[in-house]
Amino acid sequence: MGEGFASSVASSLLNAIELPELIVSSQEHYEASAIELATNPAKLRVIKDKLERNRLTTALFDAPRFTKHIEESYTQMYKRYHNELLVDHYLYSRLMNWKNLTWTNHPMQYLASISRMY
């Protein structure tokens, strides 16, 4: 996995769809993987089939669950903000089940960071 933002996002998405075998550690590994998939139709078919199955079962494409969790998080952040409480990182991470977010101590800053993601 590369060091850049795009690399991190791609890696997170591949993990979320349960295809970690497509995560590579270098440009050379990327090229070798691309050539392997282009020249090995059976392996490519396995990846495509797994993607198709996982698309229907993983949280990445579960819009109703995402909507429920983000609405619950917004409600909790709003309540905490009006009670002048700091962000409860555990609560939000449990509700959203997200990893590697940059957390702040102010709920409105946190909301802004989420809105930039989507």
N, C-alpha and C positions, 0 to 999 in steps of 0.2 A: 504494500500500500504506500502510495506517495505521501508527501508531507503537505500538499496543498489542500485548499478547501474543497475543490471539485473531487479530489481523490477521496477525501473523508466522506463526502456525501455519497459518492458512488459505493464506497465500502459499506456504509450504513444501510443503504438501500438493498444491496445484495445480501447482507445479513438478515435484513427484515423479511426478504422474500425467500430466505433459507437457501441461498445459492452461494455460500462462501467459497466454493471451489472456483468461482470466477474472479475472486479477488487476487490481484497480483502484487508483487513487491517491487517491480522495476519495469522500465520500458522494455528491456530484453525479455522478461517473463511475459509481459503483455503481448509482444510480437510472437513469441513462441506459442502462447495459448491461442492466439488468433489463427495462426497457421495450423495448429493441431485441430481446431474446430472446423476450419475451412477444408481440411483434407481428410477428416474422419467423420463421415456422415452419421455413423452409428453413435458416436460420442455427442455430436451436435443434437441428434434426435433425443438422446437421454436428457440433455440440458433443456431442450424445448419442452419436452413432456413434463419435466419437473417444474418448470416455470408455469406451465398451464395449470398443473394441479395446485401449486402453491398460491397462484393468483386467487384461487377461490377459497383458500383456507387460512392464509396468514393475515396478521393484523394490518399489514401495509395497505391492503385494499378494503379493509373493513370500515367504510365510511360511517355507518351508524354508530359503531363503537367509538371511533375517533370523535365524532360529534358529541356523543354523550360525555366522554371524558373531558373534552376541552370546555364544554359548557359548565361542568362541575368545577373545573379549575377556575374558570372566570368568576363563577359565583363565590367561591372561597376566597379568591384574591380580592374581590370587591369588598367582601365582608371584613377581611383582615385590614384592608386599606382604610376603611372607615372607622375601624377600631384602633388605628395607628399601630398596628402590629407588623413585625417584619415578615418577610416571605417565609412560608413553611416549606422548605425544599422537599422534605420527605413526602408531605401531602401531595404536592404537585407531581413529583416524579412517580409516586404510586398511582395517582389518578391517570397520568398521561403515559406512564410506562416508557418514558423517553430516557435516552442515555446521552451523555456528553453535551448537554446544554450549558450555556454560560449563564449562571444564575447571578442575580443582583439582589440587593436587600430591599428594593422598592418594588411593590407589585406592579406599578404602572410601567416601570422599566422592563420588568419581566414580560408583561403583555406586549410591549413593543418588540422585544426580542422574538417572541413567538410569531407575531404578525409578519415579521420580516422573513420568516421561514416559509410562509405559504403565500 
